[in-house]
């Protein structure tokens, strides 16, 4: 367990009513039918296979629960990230809708989403222009360019890059493939999030029956995608969901605290680069604001410790990919947090390992070993 991080915060969501049915307003954003459509398309891609759902018995024992399941997205296609399910799927939908040559897609990214959009554009034979901010490592920028995309570096933070990408799209007639939404821009983010729901479908098909889920925050797209599937299908019987963010990029936590959309309280300076988002997605918040049970913020040191502890048992987890597990371990070590979340010795916990070593240089610097030395 992680016991040395007293700055971690847990906030139960006072707006969450677990008896609330998943109604038409929610289904207009994400739905079981949409998830099935996404799964049918993605399962036809070359190299598709459900990513491993690994049991971590030593961590479960240390944390005093019956089971910890780790959905290892480090094995997702060539991208080593869950983002392949969202950005590339949205590109495919766009191309099918327009059926035109000469399309250009663009987006902003902290790394993984841009790589997914670039990969999707390469698969479709169209141009991609990807915006990264100054905090994105050169290794991640190079990985995007390796899929044939033009990479432009602009802005200090992710939200700056979002605005730069949107301005370029408006000026040039490009199509934005964003995993965040804002007023007037909703359909493509719906497709991105709908692709993420495939993760929940895979867990179900692999026999995962969690009582608790800890999932990464960011702009909220992944959390909304996996929440929507379980909420519509299971209603009040769905697992208790906690959304975990870096303490310097806690826009969902702050929104839950205020009961309405808010920006992050920190400066977005976090090693969890894929979660360094200052503003929530409007559509994601419409689901998470009333459907997520709790929100949590954690320090970078907790993510690094969790990366190292996973490496010790042969699991490669990237710095953003381990946030959910780090949050759970902190909660498990706190009597107060355990009580708030209903964690007991019988609990079965699911976490999403959303990325592997997407930047091997950064991974080695944080863990002290190369990803190849740790595991497959």
C-alpha positions as CSV (number, residue, x, y, z in Angstrom):
1,X,0.0,0.0,0.0
2,X,1.0,3.6,-0.4
3,X,0.9,5.4,2.9
4,X,3.3,8.3,2.5
5,X,1.1,10.7,0.4
6,X,-1.0,12.8,2.8
7,X,-1.7,15.4,0.1
8,X,-3.9,13.0,-1.9
9,X,-7.5,14.0,-1.7
10,X,-10.8,12.1,-2.1
11,X,-14.1,13.8,-2.7
12,X,-17.4,11.8,-2.8
13,X,-19.7,13.2,-5.4
14,X,-22.7,14.8,-3.7
15,X,-24.5,15.0,-7.1
16,X,-24.3,11.3,-7.8
17,X,-27.6,9.5,-7.4
18,X,-27.1,5.8,-8.0
19,X,-30.8,5.3,-8.4
20,X,-30.9,7.6,-11.4
21,X,-31.7,5.6,-14.6
22,X,-29.6,6.0,-17.7
23,X,-32.1,7.9,-19.7
24,X,-32.5,9.4,-23.1
25,X,-30.3,12.5,-22.3
26,X,-27.4,10.1,-21.4
27,X,-28.0,7.8,-24.4
28,X,-27.8,10.8,-26.7
29,X,-24.2,11.1,-25.7
30,X,-23.1,7.5,-25.3
31,X,-25.1,4.3,-25.5
32,X,-24.9,0.5,-25.5
33,X,-25.9,0.5,-29.1
34,X,-23.1,2.9,-29.9
35,X,-20.6,0.8,-28.0
36,X,-21.6,-2.3,-29.9
37,X,-21.2,-0.4,-33.2
38,X,-17.7,0.7,-32.2
39,X,-16.7,-2.8,-31.1
40,X,-18.0,-4.3,-34.4
41,X,-15.8,-1.8,-36.3
42,X,-12.7,-2.0,-34.2
43,X,-12.7,-5.8,-33.9
44,X,-12.2,-5.9,-37.7
45,X,-8.9,-3.9,-37.6
46,X,-5.7,-5.8,-38.4
47,X,-4.1,-6.9,-35.2
48,X,-7.1,-6.4,-33.0
49,X,-7.3,-8.5,-29.8
50,X,-8.6,-7.7,-26.3
51,X,-5.8,-6.5,-24.2
52,X,-4.8,-8.6,-21.1
53,X,-6.8,-8.4,-17.9
54,X,-4.2,-9.3,-15.4
55,X,-4.7,-10.3,-11.8
56,X,-2.3,-8.7,-9.3
57,X,-2.6,-10.9,-6.2
58,X,0.3,-9.4,-4.3
59,X,-1.1,-5.9,-4.6
60,X,-4.6,-7.2,-3.6
61,X,-3.2,-8.8,-0.5
62,X,-1.2,-5.7,0.4
63,X,-4.2,-3.5,0.0
64,X,-6.6,-5.8,1.9
65,X,-9.1,-6.6,-0.9
66,X,-10.1,-9.9,-2.6
67,X,-8.9,-9.0,-6.1
68,X,-7.1,-6.3,-8.2
69,X,-7.5,-6.6,-11.9
70,X,-5.2,-4.5,-14.2
71,X,-6.4,-3.9,-17.8
72,X,-3.1,-3.6,-19.6
73,X,-3.4,-1.2,-22.5
74,X,0.3,-1.3,-23.1
75,X,-0.5,-4.1,-25.6
76,X,-3.1,-2.1,-27.7
77,X,-2.0,-2.3,-31.3
78,X,1.3,-0.5,-32.1
79,X,0.3,2.5,-29.9
80,X,0.7,0.9,-26.5
81,X,-2.3,3.0,-25.3
82,X,-6.0,2.8,-25.0
83,X,-6.2,5.9,-27.2
84,X,-6.2,3.8,-30.3
85,X,-9.8,2.9,-29.6
86,X,-10.9,6.5,-29.6
87,X,-8.9,8.7,-32.0
88,X,-8.5,6.1,-34.8
89,X,-12.1,5.1,-34.6
90,X,-13.3,8.7,-34.9
91,X,-11.0,9.2,-38.0
92,X,-12.6,6.1,-39.5
93,X,-16.1,7.4,-38.9
94,X,-15.2,10.8,-40.4
95,X,-13.8,9.3,-43.6
96,X,-16.8,7.1,-44.0
97,X,-19.1,10.1,-43.6
98,X,-17.3,12.4,-46.0
99,X,-16.1,9.9,-48.6
100,X,-13.8,12.6,-50.1
101,X,-10.1,12.8,-51.0
102,X,-7.8,15.4,-49.6
103,X,-9.2,15.4,-46.0
104,X,-6.9,16.8,-43.3
105,X,-7.5,16.0,-39.6
106,X,-6.0,17.8,-36.7
107,X,-6.0,17.6,-32.9
108,X,-4.1,18.7,-29.8
109,X,-2.5,16.1,-27.7
110,X,-0.3,15.3,-24.7
111,X,1.0,12.4,-26.7
112,X,-1.2,9.3,-26.9
113,X,-4.4,10.8,-28.5
114,X,-2.3,12.5,-31.2
115,X,-0.6,9.2,-31.9
116,X,-3.9,7.5,-32.3
117,X,-5.2,10.2,-34.7
118,X,-2.0,10.0,-36.7
119,X,-2.3,6.2,-36.9
120,X,-5.9,6.4,-37.9
121,X,-5.1,9.0,-40.6
122,X,-2.3,6.8,-41.9
123,X,-4.6,3.8,-42.1
124,X,-7.2,6.0,-44.0
125,X,-4.6,7.6,-46.3
126,X,-5.3,11.1,-45.2
127,X,-3.2,14.0,-43.8
128,X,-2.8,14.7,-40.1
129,X,-1.5,17.8,-38.4
130,X,-1.0,17.3,-34.7
131,X,-0.4,20.1,-32.1
132,X,1.6,19.4,-29.0
133,X,2.6,21.8,-26.2
134,X,6.0,22.6,-24.9
135,X,5.7,20.0,-22.1
136,X,5.3,17.0,-24.5
137,X,8.5,15.0,-24.6
138,X,10.4,14.9,-27.9
139,X,10.1,11.1,-27.8
140,X,6.3,11.3,-27.8
141,X,6.4,14.0,-30.6
142,X,8.7,11.8,-32.7
143,X,6.3,8.8,-32.2
144,X,3.5,10.8,-33.6
145,X,5.6,11.9,-36.6
146,X,6.5,8.2,-37.2
147,X,2.9,7.6,-38.4
148,X,3.3,10.3,-41.1
149,X,1.8,13.2,-39.3
150,X,3.0,16.8,-39.3
151,X,3.7,17.8,-35.7
152,X,3.5,21.4,-34.6
153,X,4.6,22.6,-31.1
154,X,2.5,25.4,-29.8
155,X,1.4,26.6,-26.3
156,X,2.5,26.0,-22.8
157,X,-0.2,23.5,-21.9
158,X,-2.7,21.1,-23.5
159,X,-5.5,23.6,-23.5
160,X,-3.3,26.1,-25.4
161,X,-2.8,23.4,-28.0
162,X,-6.5,22.7,-28.2
163,X,-7.1,26.3,-29.1
164,X,-4.3,26.4,-31.7
165,X,-5.6,23.3,-33.4
166,X,-9.1,24.7,-33.5
167,X,-7.9,27.9,-35.0
168,X,-5.9,26.1,-37.7
169,X,-8.9,23.9,-38.5
170,X,-11.1,26.9,-38.9
171,X,-8.6,28.8,-41.1
172,X,-7.8,25.8,-43.3
173,X,-11.0,23.8,-43.5
174,X,-9.5,20.8,-41.5
175,X,-11.5,18.4,-39.4
176,X,-10.8,18.4,-35.6
177,X,-10.6,14.9,-34.0
178,X,-10.6,15.9,-30.4
179,X,-11.2,13.8,-27.3
180,X,-12.6,16.9,-25.5
181,X,-15.8,18.7,-26.4
182,X,-17.1,22.3,-26.1
183,X,-20.3,24.1,-27.1
184,X,-20.9,23.5,-30.8
185,X,-18.4,20.7,-31.1
186,X,-19.8,17.4,-29.9
187,X,-20.2,14.6,-32.5
188,X,-16.6,13.7,-32.9
189,X,-15.9,13.6,-29.2
190,X,-18.9,11.3,-28.8
191,X,-17.3,8.9,-31.3
192,X,-14.0,9.0,-29.5
193,X,-15.6,8.3,-26.1
194,X,-17.8,5.6,-27.7
195,X,-14.6,3.8,-28.7
196,X,-13.4,3.9,-25.2
197,X,-16.5,2.0,-24.1
198,X,-15.0,-1.1,-25.8
199,X,-12.7,-1.3,-22.8
200,X,-15.6,-2.0,-20.5
201,X,-17.0,-4.5,-23.0
202,X,-13.7,-6.4,-23.1
203,X,-13.4,-6.5,-19.4
204,X,-16.9,-8.0,-19.2
205,X,-16.1,-10.6,-21.9
206,X,-12.9,-11.5,-20.0
207,X,-14.9,-12.3,-16.8
208,X,-14.1,-9.2,-14.9
209,X,-16.9,-8.4,-12.3
210,X,-15.5,-5.5,-10.2
211,X,-17.2,-4.0,-7.3
212,X,-15.0,-0.9,-7.6
213,X,-13.3,0.9,-10.6
214,X,-10.5,3.4,-10.4
215,X,-10.1,5.2,-13.7
216,X,-7.9,8.1,-14.9
217,X,-9.4,11.6,-15.4
218,X,-7.8,13.9,-18.0
219,X,-10.7,15.7,-19.8
220,X,-12.9,12.8,-18.7
221,X,-13.4,10.9,-22.0
222,X,-12.2,7.5,-20.8
223,X,-14.0,7.7,-17.5
224,X,-17.3,8.7,-19.3
225,X,-16.9,5.9,-21.8
226,X,-16.5,3.1,-19.3
227,X,-19.1,4.6,-16.9
228,X,-21.7,4.9,-19.6
229,X,-21.5,1.2,-20.5
230,X,-21.9,0.0,-16.9
231,X,-24.4,2.6,-15.9
232,X,-26.8,1.8,-18.8
233,X,-26.4,-1.9,-18.5
234,X,-26.3,-2.3,-14.7
235,X,-27.9,0.8,-13.3
236,X,-27.6,1.1,-9.5
237,X,-25.8,-2.3,-9.4
238,X,-22.8,-0.9,-11.3
239,X,-19.4,-0.8,-9.6
240,X,-18.4,2.2,-7.5
241,X,-16.3,4.5,-9.8
242,X,-13.6,6.8,-8.6
243,X,-12.0,9.2,-11.1
244,X,-8.3,9.8,-10.4
245,X,-6.3,12.9,-11.5
246,X,-2.9,14.5,-10.8
247,X,-3.1,17.1,-8.1
248,X,-1.7,19.7,-10.5
249,X,-4.4,18.9,-13.2
250,X,-7.5,18.3,-11.1
251,X,-10.2,19.9,-13.3
252,X,-12.8,17.1,-12.7
253,X,-12.1,17.1,-8.9
254,X,-12.6,20.9,-8.9
255,X,-15.7,20.6,-11.0
256,X,-17.2,18.0,-8.6
257,X,-16.3,20.2,-5.6
258,X,-18.1,23.2,-7.2
259,X,-21.0,21.2,-8.6
260,X,-20.3,22.7,-12.0
261,X,-17.6,23.0,-14.6
262,X,-14.3,24.4,-13.3
263,X,-10.7,24.5,-14.4
264,X,-7.8,22.8,-12.6
265,X,-6.5,24.4,-9.5
266,X,-2.9,23.5,-10.3
267,X,-0.4,24.6,-12.9
268,X,-0.7,21.4,-15.0
269,X,3.0,20.6,-14.3
270,X,2.8,16.8,-13.8
271,X,4.8,13.8,-15.0
272,X,1.4,12.2,-15.8
273,X,1.5,14.0,-19.1
274,X,-1.5,12.3,-20.6
275,X,-3.6,13.7,-17.8
276,X,-2.3,17.3,-17.8
277,X,-5.6,18.8,-18.8
278,X,-7.0,22.0,-17.3
279,X,-10.5,22.0,-18.6
280,X,-13.1,19.1,-18.6
281,X,-14.8,17.9,-21.7
282,X,-18.4,19.3,-21.6
283,X,-20.0,16.0,-22.7
284,X,-17.9,13.9,-20.4
285,X,-18.9,16.1,-17.5
286,X,-22.6,15.7,-18.3
287,X,-22.1,12.0,-17.5
288,X,-19.5,12.1,-14.8
289,X,-21.0,15.0,-12.9
290,X,-24.0,12.9,-11.9
291,X,-22.8,9.3,-12.5
292,X,-19.3,9.1,-11.0
293,X,-19.2,8.2,-7.3
294,X,-16.0,10.0,-6.3
295,X,-13.1,12.1,-7.5
296,X,-9.5,11.8,-6.3
297,X,-6.3,13.8,-6.8
298,X,-2.8,12.3,-6.3
299,X,0.8,13.6,-6.4
300,X,3.3,12.6,-9.0
301,X,5.3,10.7,-6.4
302,X,2.5,8.2,-6.0
303,X,2.5,7.5,-9.7
304,X,6.2,7.0,-9.8
305,X,6.1,4.6,-6.8
306,X,3.4,2.6,-8.5
307,X,5.3,2.4,-11.7
308,X,8.3,1.0,-9.8
309,X,6.2,-1.5,-7.8
310,X,4.6,-2.8,-11.0
311,X,8.0,-3.2,-12.6
312,X,9.0,-5.3,-9.6
313,X,6.3,-7.8,-10.6
314,X,7.0,-7.6,-14.3
315,X,4.3,-5.2,-15.5
316,X,5.2,-2.1,-17.6
317,X,3.0,0.8,-16.7
318,X,3.5,4.3,-18.0
319,X,3.3,7.4,-15.8
320,X,-0.3,8.3,-16.9
321,X,-1.3,4.7,-17.1
322,X,-0.8,3.9,-13.5
323,X,-2.8,6.8,-12.0
324,X,-5.9,4.7,-11.2
325,X,-3.9,2.0,-9.5
326,X,-1.9,4.6,-7.5
327,X,-5.2,6.2,-6.4
328,X,-6.6,2.9,-5.3
329,X,-3.5,2.0,-3.3
330,X,-3.7,5.3,-1.5
331,X,-7.4,4.9,-0.7
332,X,-6.8,1.3,0.5
333,X,-4.2,2.6,3.0
334,X,-6.6,5.1,4.5
335,X,-9.3,4.0,6.9
336,X,-11.4,7.1,6.1
337,X,-11.2,6.6,2.3
338,X,-11.9,2.9,2.6
339,X,-15.1,3.7,4.5
340,X,-16.2,6.4,2.1
341,X,-15.7,4.1,-0.9
342,X,-17.0,0.9,0.8
343,X,-13.7,-1.0,0.2
344,X,-13.7,-4.2,2.2
345,X,-11.7,-7.5,2.2
346,X,-14.3,-8.8,-0.3
347,X,-13.9,-6.0,-2.8
348,X,-12.9,-6.7,-6.4
349,X,-11.1,-3.7,-7.8
350,X,-10.6,-2.9,-11.5
351,X,-8.0,-0.4,-12.7
352,X,-7.2,0.6,-16.2
353,X,-3.5,0.6,-17.1
354,X,-4.0,3.0,-19.9
355,X,-0.5,3.0,-21.4
356,X,2.7,1.2,-21.4
357,X,6.1,2.8,-21.9
358,X,4.9,5.3,-24.6
359,X,8.2,7.1,-24.1
360,X,10.9,4.6,-23.1
361,X,13.4,7.3,-22.2
362,X,11.0,8.9,-19.7
363,X,10.1,5.4,-18.4
364,X,13.7,4.5,-17.7
365,X,14.4,7.8,-16.0
366,X,11.4,7.3,-13.6
367,X,11.7,3.5,-13.0
368,X,15.5,3.0,-13.3
369,X,15.1,0.1,-15.8
370,X,14.2,-0.1,-19.5
371,X,10.7,-1.4,-20.4
372,X,12.4,-4.3,-22.1
373,X,14.1,-5.3,-18.9
374,X,10.8,-5.3,-17.0
375,X,8.5,-7.4,-19.2
376,X,6.9,-8.0,-22.6
